[in-house]
Amino acid sequence: MIEITQAHRDEIIAHAFEDAPNECCGLLFGNGSTAVRLQRMENVEHSPLNYRVDSRQLFEAFEAMDQQGLELVGIYHSHTHSPAYPSRTDISLAGYPDAHYLIVSLANPEQPELRAFKIVNGKVSEEEVIVR
């Protein structure tokens, strides 16, 4: 289970629409399973099929997170034309087993879908998203 605010949900969806047709990506920081801060990241691939964050930008985000006493709670990205479910690429690149992977699908742009998953050793399990 991951807990996010309505503002976080709205921001993730807005980010997905703004970066379309390319995938967007970002981070959620907080404590335990509760996100308190969202940080948009740039998809340096500028691709509709995958995302990658610049290593320097990622380092700076993690440094700020540590200074604020927060931890990585979630990693989000968008799927512009496919369901909100991890792709083979998403699964193979999932390097943070403690993080929730949130995917927003714009396959139906009138009803974006946001789902969360844990990805550990190639195994995917869906997690509840609680919006407060």
N, CA, C and O atoms as a GROMACS GRO file, in nm:
protein
  528
    1MET      N    1   0.084  -0.117   0.000
    1MET     CA    2   0.000   0.000   0.000
    1MET      C    3   0.089   0.124   0.000
    1MET      O    4   0.190   0.130   0.070
    2ILE      N    5   0.049   0.221  -0.079
    2ILE     CA    6   0.116   0.351  -0.080
    2ILE      C    7   0.009   0.458  -0.062
    2ILE      O    8  -0.099   0.450  -0.121
    3GLU      N    9   0.041   0.556   0.020
    3GLU     CA   10  -0.052   0.666   0.047
    3GLU      C   11   0.003   0.793  -0.016
    3GLU      O   12   0.115   0.835   0.012
    4ILE      N   13  -0.080   0.854  -0.101
    4ILE     CA   14  -0.043   0.980  -0.165
    4ILE      C   15  -0.156   1.080  -0.145
    4ILE      O   16  -0.267   1.043  -0.109
    5THR      N   17  -0.126   1.206  -0.168
    5THR     CA   18  -0.231   1.308  -0.157
    5THR      C   19  -0.304   1.321  -0.291
    5THR      O   20  -0.255   1.275  -0.394
    6GLN      N   21  -0.418   1.384  -0.287
    6GLN     CA   22  -0.491   1.413  -0.410
    6GLN      C   23  -0.406   1.503  -0.499
    6GLN      O   24  -0.407   1.490  -0.621
    7ALA      N   25  -0.332   1.595  -0.437
    7ALA     CA   26  -0.243   1.684  -0.513
    7ALA      C   27  -0.135   1.603  -0.585
    7ALA      O   28  -0.101   1.634  -0.700
    8HIS      N   29  -0.080   1.499  -0.520
    8HIS     CA   30   0.020   1.414  -0.585
    8HIS      C   31  -0.042   1.343  -0.705
    8HIS      O   32   0.016   1.339  -0.813
    9ARG      N   33  -0.160   1.286  -0.685
    9ARG     CA   34  -0.227   1.215  -0.794
    9ARG      C   35  -0.250   1.310  -0.912
    9ARG      O   36  -0.223   1.276  -1.027
   10ASP      N   37  -0.301   1.428  -0.882
   10ASP     CA   38  -0.327   1.527  -0.986
   10ASP      C   39  -0.199   1.567  -1.059
   10ASP      O   40  -0.199   1.584  -1.181
   11GLU      N   41  -0.091   1.583  -0.984
   11GLU     CA   42   0.038   1.624  -1.041
   11GLU      C   43   0.095   1.515  -1.132
   11GLU      O   44   0.147   1.546  -1.239
   12ILE      N   45   0.085   1.390  -1.091
   12ILE     CA   46   0.134   1.278  -1.174
   12ILE      C   47   0.059   1.274  -1.306
   12ILE      O   48   0.119   1.259  -1.412
   13ILE      N   49  -0.073   1.287  -1.298
   13ILE     CA   50  -0.154   1.283  -1.420
   13ILE      C   51  -0.125   1.404  -1.508
   13ILE      O   52  -0.113   1.389  -1.630
   14ALA      N   53  -0.113   1.522  -1.448
   14ALA     CA   54  -0.080   1.642  -1.526
   14ALA      C   55   0.056   1.627  -1.594
   14ALA      O   56   0.071   1.663  -1.710
   15HIS      N   57   0.153   1.574  -1.522
   15HIS     CA   58   0.287   1.553  -1.577
   15HIS      C   59   0.280   1.458  -1.697
   15HIS      O   60   0.345   1.481  -1.799
   16ALA      N   61   0.200   1.352  -1.686
   16ALA     CA   62   0.186   1.256  -1.796
   16ALA      C   63   0.130   1.324  -1.920
   16ALA      O   64   0.179   1.302  -2.031
   17PHE      N   65   0.026   1.406  -1.902
   17PHE     CA   66  -0.033   1.475  -2.016
   17PHE      C   67   0.065   1.576  -2.077
   17PHE      O   68   0.072   1.590  -2.199
   18GLU      N   69   0.140   1.646  -1.992
   18GLU     CA   70   0.233   1.747  -2.041
   18GLU      C   71   0.347   1.686  -2.122
   18GLU      O   72   0.393   1.746  -2.220
   19ASP      N   73   0.394   1.568  -2.082
   19ASP     CA   74   0.507   1.506  -2.151
   19ASP      C   75   0.464   1.417  -2.269
   19ASP      O   76   0.548   1.377  -2.349
   20ALA      N   77   0.336   1.388  -2.279
   20ALA     CA   78   0.287   1.304  -2.389
   20ALA      C   79   0.322   1.370  -2.523
   20ALA      O   80   0.311   1.492  -2.534
   21PRO      N   81   0.362   1.295  -2.621
   21PRO     CA   82   0.346   1.151  -2.633
   21PRO      C   83   0.459   1.071  -2.568
   21PRO      O   84   0.459   0.948  -2.577
   22ASN      N   85   0.554   1.137  -2.504
   22ASN     CA   86   0.663   1.067  -2.436
   22ASN      C   87   0.622   1.030  -2.294
   22ASN      O   88   0.532   1.091  -2.237
   23GLU      N   89   0.689   0.931  -2.239
   23GLU     CA   90   0.665   0.893  -2.101
   23GLU      C   91   0.723   1.000  -2.009
   23GLU      O   92   0.827   1.059  -2.038
   24CYS      N   93   0.654   1.024  -1.898
   24CYS     CA   94   0.706   1.112  -1.794
   24CYS      C   95   0.762   1.024  -1.682
   24CYS      O   96   0.740   0.903  -1.681
   25CYS      N   97   0.833   1.086  -1.589
   25CYS     CA   98   0.882   1.010  -1.474
   25CYS      C   99   0.908   1.105  -1.358
   25CYS      O  100   0.928   1.225  -1.377
   26GLY      N  101   0.907   1.049  -1.239
   26GLY     CA  102   0.931   1.128  -1.120
   26GLY      C  103   0.944   1.041  -0.996
   26GLY      O  104   0.932   0.919  -1.003
   27LEU      N  105   0.967   1.106  -0.885
   27LEU     CA  106   0.991   1.038  -0.757
   27LEU      C  107   0.895   1.087  -0.650
   27LEU      O  108   0.849   1.201  -0.653
   28LEU      N  109   0.866   0.999  -0.557
   28LEU     CA  110   0.786   1.032  -0.439
   28LEU      C  111   0.870   1.001  -0.316
   28LEU      O  112   0.919   0.890  -0.300
   29PHE      N  113   0.885   1.101  -0.230
   29PHE     CA  114   0.961   1.085  -0.108
   29PHE      C  115   0.869   1.093   0.013
   29PHE      O  116   0.764   1.158   0.007
   30GLY      N  117   0.906   1.028   0.120
   30GLY     CA  118   0.826   1.033   0.241
   30GLY      C  119   0.885   0.942   0.346
   30GLY      O  120   1.007   0.929   0.358
   31ASN      N  121   0.796   0.880   0.422
   31ASN     CA  122   0.837   0.788   0.528
   31ASN      C  123   0.744   0.668   0.526
   31ASN      O  124   0.622   0.683   0.513
   32GLY      N  125   0.802   0.549   0.538
   32GLY     CA  126   0.720   0.428   0.532
   32GLY      C  127   0.656   0.418   0.395
   32GLY      O  128   0.724   0.415   0.292
   33SER      N  129   0.524   0.412   0.394
   33SER     CA  130   0.452   0.403   0.267
   33SER      C  131   0.373   0.530   0.237
   33SER      O  132   0.285   0.530   0.151
   34THR      N  133   0.405   0.638   0.309
   34THR     CA  134   0.334   0.765   0.291
   34THR      C  135   0.422   0.866   0.219
   34THR      O  136   0.530   0.901   0.267
   35ALA      N  137   0.375   0.912   0.105
   35ALA     CA  138   0.449   1.012   0.028
   35ALA      C  139   0.414   1.152   0.078
   35ALA      O  140   0.296   1.184   0.098
   36VAL      N  141   0.516   1.234   0.098
   36VAL     CA  142   0.494   1.372   0.141
   36VAL      C  143   0.549   1.473   0.041
   36VAL      O  144   0.518   1.592   0.049
   37ARG      N  145   0.630   1.425  -0.053
   37ARG     CA  146   0.691   1.515  -0.152
   37ARG      C  147   0.702   1.444  -0.286
   37ARG      O  148   0.740   1.328  -0.294
   38LEU      N  149   0.667   1.516  -0.390
   38LEU     CA  150   0.678   1.466  -0.527
   38LEU      C  151   0.781   1.549  -0.599
   38LEU      O  152   0.784   1.672  -0.586
   39GLN      N  153   0.865   1.484  -0.676
   39GLN     CA  154   0.962   1.556  -0.757
   39GLN      C  155   0.957   1.505  -0.900
   39GLN      O  156   0.985   1.388  -0.927
   40ARG      N  157   0.920   1.596  -0.990
   40ARG     CA  158   0.924   1.562  -1.132
   40ARG      C  159   1.069   1.544  -1.174
   40ARG      O  160   1.159   1.613  -1.125
   41MET      N  161   1.090   1.449  -1.263
   41MET     CA  162   1.222   1.427  -1.320
   41MET      C  163   1.209   1.436  -1.472
   41MET      O  164   1.100   1.419  -1.526
   42GLU      N  165   1.319   1.463  -1.538
   42GLU     CA  166   1.317   1.468  -1.684
   42GLU      C  167   1.346   1.330  -1.741
   42GLU      O  168   1.441   1.264  -1.699
   43ASN      N  169   1.264   1.287  -1.833
   43ASN     CA  170   1.291   1.164  -1.906
   43ASN      C  171   1.394   1.199  -2.014
   43ASN      O  172   1.358   1.253  -2.119
   44VAL      N  173   1.519   1.167  -1.990
   44VAL     CA  174   1.623   1.206  -2.084
   44VAL      C  175   1.618   1.123  -2.213
   44VAL      O  176   1.687   1.156  -2.310
   45GLU      N  177   1.540   1.018  -2.214
   45GLU     CA  178   1.520   0.940  -2.337
   45GLU      C  179   1.424   1.011  -2.431
   45GLU      O  180   1.429   0.990  -2.552
   46HIS      N  181   1.336   1.096  -2.376
   46HIS     CA  182   1.233   1.164  -2.456
   46HIS      C  183   1.166   1.063  -2.549
   46HIS      O  184   1.160   1.081  -2.671
   47SER      N  185   1.116   0.956  -2.489
   47SER     CA  186   1.065   0.842  -2.564
   47SER      C  187   0.924   0.806  -2.519
   47SER      O  188   0.890   0.819  -2.402
   48PRO      N  189   0.840   0.760  -2.612
   48PRO     CA  190   0.708   0.711  -2.576
   48PRO      C  191   0.711   0.566  -2.527
   48PRO      O  192   0.608   0.512  -2.487
   49LEU      N  193   0.829   0.503  -2.528
   49LEU     CA  194   0.838   0.361  -2.494
   49LEU      C  195   0.912   0.332  -2.364
   49LEU      O  196   0.895   0.225  -2.306
   50ASN      N  197   0.994   0.425  -2.318
   50ASN     CA  198   1.068   0.402  -2.194
   50ASN      C  199   1.112   0.534  -2.134
   50ASN      O  200   1.098   0.641  -2.194
   51TYR      N  201   1.166   0.525  -2.014
   51TYR     CA  202   1.214   0.645  -1.946
   51TYR      C  203   1.348   0.617  -1.880
   51TYR      O  204   1.381   0.503  -1.848
   52ARG      N  205   1.425   0.724  -1.862
   52ARG     CA  206   1.553   0.718  -1.792
   52ARG      C  207   1.578   0.855  -1.734
   52ARG      O  208   1.556   0.957  -1.800
   53VAL      N  209   1.625   0.857  -1.611
   53VAL     CA  210   1.655   0.982  -1.542
   53VAL      C  211   1.806   1.005  -1.548
   53VAL      O  212   1.884   0.911  -1.531
   54ASP      N  213   1.845   1.129  -1.572
   54ASP     CA  214   1.986   1.167  -1.571
   54ASP      C  215   2.045   1.133  -1.435
   54ASP      O  216   1.986   1.166  -1.332
   55SER      N  217   2.161   1.069  -1.433
   55SER     CA  218   2.221   1.024  -1.307
   55SER      C  219   2.254   1.141  -1.214
   55SER      O  220   2.243   1.128  -1.092
   56ARG      N  221   2.295   1.253  -1.270
   56ARG     CA  222   2.326   1.370  -1.186
   56ARG      C  223   2.199   1.425  -1.120
   56ARG      O  224   2.200   1.459  -1.002
   57GLN      N  225   2.090   1.433  -1.198
   57GLN     CA  226   1.963   1.480  -1.144
   57GLN      C  227   1.913   1.384  -1.034
   57GLN      O  228   1.859   1.427  -0.933
   58LEU      N  229   1.932   1.255  -1.057
   58LEU     CA  230   1.891   1.155  -0.957
   58LEU      C  231   1.974   1.169  -0.830
   58LEU      O  232   1.919   1.162  -0.720
   59PHE      N  233   2.104   1.189  -0.844
   59PHE     CA  234   2.192   1.208  -0.729
   59PHE      C  235   2.148   1.330  -0.647
   59PHE      O  236   2.139   1.323  -0.525
   60GLU      N  237   2.120   1.440  -0.716
   60GLU     CA  238   2.077   1.562  -0.647
   60GLU      C  239   1.944   1.541  -0.574
   60GLU      O  240   1.925   1.591  -0.463
   61ALA      N  241   1.852   1.468  -0.635
   61ALA     CA  242   1.723   1.440  -0.571
   61ALA      C  243   1.741   1.356  -0.446
   61ALA      O  244   1.678   1.382  -0.344
   62PHE      N  245   1.827   1.254  -0.453
   62PHE     CA  246   1.851   1.170  -0.337
   62PHE      C  247   1.926   1.245  -0.227
   62PHE      O  248   1.902   1.221  -0.108
   63GLU      N  249   2.014   1.335  -0.264
   63GLU     CA  250   2.085   1.416  -0.165
   63GLU      C  251   1.986   1.506  -0.091
   63GLU      O  252   1.992   1.517   0.032
   64ALA      N  253   1.896   1.570  -0.163
   64ALA     CA  254   1.794   1.655  -0.100
   64ALA      C  255   1.703   1.572  -0.011
   64ALA      O  256   1.665   1.616   0.098
   65MET      N  257   1.668   1.453  -0.057
   65MET     CA  258   1.584   1.363   0.021
   65MET      C  259   1.651   1.331   0.155
   65MET      O  260   1.588   1.338   0.260
   66ASP      N  261   1.779   1.296   0.150
   66ASP     CA  262   1.853   1.265   0.273
   66ASP      C  263   1.858   1.384   0.368
   66ASP      O  264   1.842   1.368   0.489
   67GLN      N  265   1.881   1.504   0.313
   67GLN     CA  266   1.889   1.624   0.396
   67GLN      C  267   1.756   1.654   0.464
   67GLN      O  268   1.754   1.713   0.572
   68GLN      N  269   1.646   1.614   0.402
   68GLN     CA  270   1.513   1.638   0.460
   68GLN      C  271   1.466   1.522   0.549
   68GLN      O  272   1.356   1.527   0.603
   69GLY      N  273   1.550   1.420   0.563
   69GLY     CA  274   1.514   1.307   0.648
   69GLY      C  275   1.405   1.220   0.587
   69GLY      O  276   1.328   1.157   0.659
   70LEU      N  277   1.398   1.218   0.455
   70LEU     CA  278   1.296   1.139   0.387
   70LEU      C  279   1.359   1.018   0.320
   70LEU      O  280   1.482   1.006   0.312
   71GLU      N  281   1.275   0.929   0.272
   71GLU     CA  282   1.322   0.812   0.200
   71GLU      C  283   1.243   0.798   0.070
   71GLU      O  284   1.137   0.860   0.054
   72LEU      N  285   1.294   0.719  -0.020
   72LEU     CA  286   1.225   0.694  -0.146
   72LEU      C  287   1.104   0.606  -0.118
   72LEU      O  288   1.117   0.495  -0.067
   73VAL      N  289   0.986   0.657  -0.152
   73VAL     CA  290   0.861   0.583  -0.132
   73VAL      C  291   0.811   0.529  -0.265
   73VAL      O  292   0.759   0.418  -0.272
   74GLY      N  293   0.828   0.607  -0.372
   74GLY     CA  294   0.775   0.563  -0.500
   74GLY      C  295   0.847   0.624  -0.618
   74GLY      O  296   0.911   0.729  -0.608
   75ILE      N  297   0.836   0.554  -0.729
   75ILE     CA  298   0.887   0.600  -0.858
   75ILE      C  299   0.768   0.593  -0.953
   75ILE      O  300   0.703   0.489  -0.964
   76TYR      N  301   0.741   0.704  -1.020
   76TYR     CA  302   0.627   0.700  -1.111
   76TYR      C  303   0.670   0.726  -1.254
   76TYR      O  304   0.771   0.792  -1.280
   77HIS      N  305   0.591   0.673  -1.346
   77HIS     CA  306   0.608   0.704  -1.488
   77HIS      C  307   0.476   0.679  -1.559
   77HIS      O  308   0.382   0.624  -1.502
   78SER      N  309   0.471   0.720  -1.684
   78SER     CA  310   0.347   0.706  -1.759
   78SER      C  311   0.361   0.604  -1.871
   78SER      O  312   0.470   0.578  -1.922
   79HIS      N  313   0.248   0.547  -1.907
   79HIS     CA  314   0.234   0.468  -2.029
   79HIS      C  315   0.133   0.544  -2.113
   79HIS      O  316   0.018   0.560  -2.072
   80THR      N  317   0.175   0.589  -2.228
   80THR     CA  318   0.089   0.677  -2.307
   80THR      C  319  -0.017   0.602  -2.386
   80THR      O  320  -0.122   0.659  -2.416
   81HIS      N  321   0.008   0.476  -2.421
   81HIS     CA  322  -0.088   0.402  -2.503
   81HIS      C  323  -0.114   0.261  -2.452
   81HIS      O  324  -0.188   0.186  -2.516
   82SER      N  325  -0.057   0.225  -2.341
   82SER     CA  326  -0.074   0.089  -2.290
   82SER      C  327  -0.128   0.094  -2.147
   82SER      O  328  -0.127   0.200  -2.084
   83PRO      N  329  -0.173  -0.020  -2.096
   83PRO     CA  330  -0.231  -0.024  -1.962
   83PRO      C  331  -0.132   0.016  -1.853
   83PRO      O  332  -0.010   0.015  -1.873
   84ALA      N  333  -0.186   0.049  -1.738
   84ALA     CA  334  -0.105   0.083  -1.620
   84ALA      C  335  -0.059  -0.047  -1.554
   84ALA      O  336  -0.105  -0.085  -1.447
   85TYR      N  337   0.035  -0.112  -1.621
   85TYR     CA  338   0.093  -0.236  -1.571
   85TYR      C  339   0.239  -0.239  -1.618
   85TYR      O  340   0.268  -0.200  -1.731
   86PRO      N  341   0.331  -0.286  -1.532
   86PRO     CA  342   0.472  -0.284  -1.570
   86PRO      C  343   0.501  -0.364  -1.696
   86PRO      O  344   0.458  -0.478  -1.711
   87SER      N  345   0.575  -0.302  -1.787
   87SER     CA  346   0.619  -0.369  -1.909
   87SER      C  347   0.739  -0.458  -1.875
   87SER      O  348   0.791  -0.454  -1.764
   88ARG      N  349   0.780  -0.538  -1.970
   88ARG     CA  350   0.900  -0.620  -1.949
   88ARG      C  351   1.020  -0.532  -1.918
   88ARG      O  352   1.103  -0.565  -1.833
   89THR      N  353   1.029  -0.419  -1.988
   89THR     CA  354   1.140  -0.326  -1.963
   89THR      C  355   1.130  -0.270  -1.822
   89THR      O  356   1.231  -0.263  -1.752
   90ASP      N  357   1.009  -0.229  -1.780
   90ASP     CA  358   0.991  -0.177  -1.644
   90ASP      C  359   1.038  -0.279  -1.541
   90ASP      O  360   1.106  -0.245  -1.444
   91ILE      N  361   1.002  -0.403  -1.563
   91ILE     CA  362   1.037  -0.510  -1.468
   91ILE      C  363   1.187  -0.533  -1.466
   91ILE      O  364   1.247  -0.546  -1.360
   92SER      N  365   1.249  -0.537  -1.583
   92SER     CA  366   1.392  -0.566  -1.589
   92SER      C  367   1.477  -0.452  -1.531
   92SER      O  368   1.587  -0.476  -1.482
   93LEU      N  369   1.426  -0.329  -1.536
   93LEU     CA  370   1.502  -0.215  -1.486
   93LEU      C  371   1.467  -0.175  -1.342
   93LEU      O  372   1.526  -0.081  -1.288
   94ALA      N  373   1.374  -0.244  -1.280
   94ALA     CA  374   1.330  -0.210  -1.144
   94ALA      C  375   1.443  -0.240  -1.045
   94ALA      O  376   1.469  -0.355  -1.012
   95GLY      N  377   1.510  -0.134  -0.999
   95GLY     CA  378   1.625  -0.152  -0.913
   95GLY      C  379   1.606  -0.111  -0.768
   95GLY      O  380   1.702  -0.110  -0.691
   96TYR      N  381   1.484  -0.077  -0.730
   96TYR     CA  382   1.457  -0.033  -0.593
   96TYR      C  383   1.346  -0.121  -0.535
   96TYR      O  384   1.229  -0.084  -0.541
   97PRO      N  385   1.381  -0.236  -0.478
   97PRO     CA  386   1.278  -0.331  -0.432
   97PRO      C  387   1.189  -0.278  -0.320
   97PRO      O  388   1.079  -0.329  -0.300
   98ASP      N  389   1.233  -0.177  -0.246
   98ASP     CA  390   1.151  -0.121  -0.139
   98ASP      C  391   1.055  -0.013  -0.190
   98ASP      O  392   0.964   0.028  -0.117
   99ALA      N  393   1.074   0.033  -0.312
   99ALA     CA  394   0.991   0.141  -0.366
   99ALA      C  395   0.865   0.086  -0.430
   99ALA      O  396   0.860  -0.028  -0.477
  100HIS      N  397   0.763   0.170  -0.432
  100HIS     CA  398   0.642   0.143  -0.507
  100HIS      C  399   0.661   0.201  -0.646
  100HIS      O  400   0.710   0.313  -0.661
  101TYR      N  401   0.623   0.126  -0.747
  101TYR     CA  402   0.629   0.173  -0.884
  101TYR      C  403   0.488   0.211  -0.926
  101TYR      O  404   0.401   0.125  -0.940
  102LEU      N  405   0.466   0.340  -0.946
  102LEU     CA  406   0.335   0.389  -0.987
  102LEU      C  407   0.336   0.413  -1.137
  102LEU      O  408   0.428   0.473  -1.192
  103ILE      N  409   0.231   0.366  -1.202
  103ILE     CA  410   0.219   0.385  -1.347
  103ILE      C  411   0.084   0.449  -1.374
  103ILE      O  412  -0.020   0.402  -1.329
  104VAL      N  413   0.089   0.559  -1.449
  104VAL     CA  414  -0.035   0.622  -1.494
  104VAL      C  415  -0.050   0.592  -1.643
  104VAL      O  416   0.040   0.618  -1.722
  105SER      N  417  -0.166   0.538  -1.678
  105SER     CA  418  -0.194   0.508  -1.818
  105SER      C  419  -0.283   0.615  -1.878
  105SER      O  420  -0.384   0.655  -1.819
  106LEU      N  421  -0.242   0.662  -1.996
  106LEU     CA  422  -0.323   0.757  -2.072
  106LEU      C  423  -0.389   0.688  -2.191
  106LEU      O  424  -0.431   0.754  -2.286
  107ALA      N  425  -0.400   0.554  -2.187
  107ALA     CA  426  -0.462   0.480  -2.297
  107ALA      C  427  -0.604   0.530  -2.321
  107ALA      O  428  -0.650   0.538  -2.435
  108ASN      N  429  -0.673   0.564  -2.213
  108ASN     CA  430  -0.803   0.630  -2.223
  108ASN      C  431  -0.784   0.768  -2.161
  108ASN      O  432  -0.798   0.783  -2.039
  109PRO      N  433  -0.753   0.870  -2.241
  109PRO     CA  434  -0.718   1.001  -2.185
  109PRO      C  435  -0.831   1.066  -2.105
  109PRO      O  436  -0.805   1.155  -2.023
  110GLU      N  437  -0.952   1.024  -2.127
  110GLU     CA  438  -1.063   1.081  -2.050
  110GLU      C  439  -1.072   1.022  -1.910
  110GLU      O  440  -1.137   1.078  -1.822
  111GLN      N  441  -1.007   0.906  -1.889
  111GLN     CA  442  -1.004   0.842  -1.758
  111GLN      C  443  -0.866   0.784  -1.732
  111GLN      O  444  -0.848   0.662  -1.738
  112PRO      N  445  -0.768   0.869  -1.702
  112PRO     CA  446  -0.634   0.816  -1.672
  112PRO      C  447  -0.642   0.720  -1.554
  112PRO      O  448  -0.716   0.740  -1.458
  113GLU      N  449  -0.561   0.615  -1.564
  113GLU     CA  450  -0.561   0.513  -1.460
  113GLU      C  451  -0.426   0.513  -1.388
  113GLU      O  452  -0.322   0.509  -1.453
  114LEU      N  453  -0.428   0.518  -1.255
  114LEU     CA  454  -0.306   0.516  -1.175
  114LEU      C  455  -0.306   0.392  -1.087
  114LEU      O  456  -0.399   0.369  -1.009
  115ARG      N  457  -0.202   0.312  -1.103
  115ARG     CA  458  -0.188   0.189  -1.024
  115ARG      C  459  -0.047   0.182  -0.968
  115ARG      O  460   0.045   0.246  -1.020
  116ALA      N  461  -0.029   0.104  -0.861
  116ALA     CA  462   0.102   0.090  -0.797
  116ALA      C  463   0.138  -0.058  -0.786
  116ALA      O  464   0.053  -0.146  -0.772
  117PHE      N  465   0.270  -0.081  -0.792
  117PHE     CA  466   0.321  -0.218  -0.789
  117PHE      C  467   0.450  -0.222  -0.709
  117PHE      O  468   0.522  -0.123  -0.699
  118LYS      N  469   0.477  -0.337  -0.652
  118LYS     CA  470   0.609  -0.370  -0.601
  118LYS      C  471   0.671  -0.462  -0.704
  118LYS      O  472   0.604  -0.552  -0.756
  119ILE      N  473   0.797  -0.440  -0.734
  119ILE     CA  474   0.868  -0.525  -0.829
  119ILE      C  475   0.996  -0.572  -0.759
  119ILE      O  476   1.089  -0.494  -0.738
  120VAL      N  477   0.999  -0.700  -0.725
  120VAL     CA  478   1.112  -0.757  -0.652
  120VAL      C  479   1.158  -0.883  -0.724
  120VAL      O  480   1.081  -0.977  -0.742
  121ASN      N  481   1.284  -0.884  -0.764
  121ASN     CA  482   1.342  -1.000  -0.833
  121ASN      C  483   1.256  -1.045  -0.951
  121ASN      O  484   1.237  -1.165  -0.972
  122GLY      N  485   1.206  -0.949  -1.027
  122GLY     CA  486   1.128  -0.981  -1.144
  122GLY      C  487   0.983  -1.019  -1.119
  122GLY      O  488   0.909  -1.047  -1.213
  123LYS      N  489   0.943  -1.020  -0.995
  123LYS     CA  490   0.805  -1.055  -0.961
  123LYS      C  491   0.726  -0.928  -0.933
  123LYS      O  492   0.772  -0.840  -0.861
  124VAL      N  493   0.608  -0.919  -0.991
  124VAL     CA  494   0.522  -0.801  -0.981
  124VAL      C  495   0.404  -0.832  -0.892
  124VAL      O  496   0.335  -0.932  -0.910
  125SER      N  497   0.379  -0.745  -0.795
  125SER     CA  498   0.258  -0.757  -0.713
  125SER      C  499   0.194  -0.619  -0.704
  125SER      O  500   0.260  -0.519  -0.678
  126GLU      N  501   0.064  -0.616  -0.725
  126GLU     CA  502  -0.006  -0.489  -0.721
  126GLU      C  503  -0.026  -0.444  -0.577
  126GLU      O  504  -0.051  -0.526  -0.488
  127GLU      N  505  -0.015  -0.315  -0.555
  127GLU     CA  506  -0.032  -0.253  -0.424
  127GLU      C  507  -0.148  -0.154  -0.432
  127GLU      O  508  -0.173  -0.094  -0.536
  128GLU      N  509  -0.215  -0.138  -0.323
  128GLU     CA  510  -0.326  -0.041  -0.317
  128GLU      C  511  -0.269   0.101  -0.315
  128GLU      O  512  -0.168   0.128  -0.250
  129VAL      N  513  -0.336   0.191  -0.387
  129VAL     CA  514  -0.303   0.333  -0.383
  129VAL      C  515  -0.413   0.401  -0.302
  129VAL      O  516  -0.529   0.402  -0.342
  130ILE      N  517  -0.376   0.458  -0.189
  130ILE     CA  518  -0.470   0.532  -0.106
  130ILE      C  519  -0.446   0.680  -0.132
  130ILE      O  520  -0.336   0.731  -0.112
  131VAL      N  521  -0.551   0.749  -0.176
  131VAL     CA  522  -0.543   0.893  -0.203
  131VAL      C  523  -0.614   0.964  -0.089
  131VAL      O  524  -0.732   0.943  -0.065
  132ARG      N  525  -0.540   1.050  -0.019
  132ARG     CA  526  -0.600   1.122   0.094
  132ARG      C  527  -0.613   1.270   0.063
  132ARG      O  528  -0.661   1.346   0.147
   0.00000   0.00000   0.00000
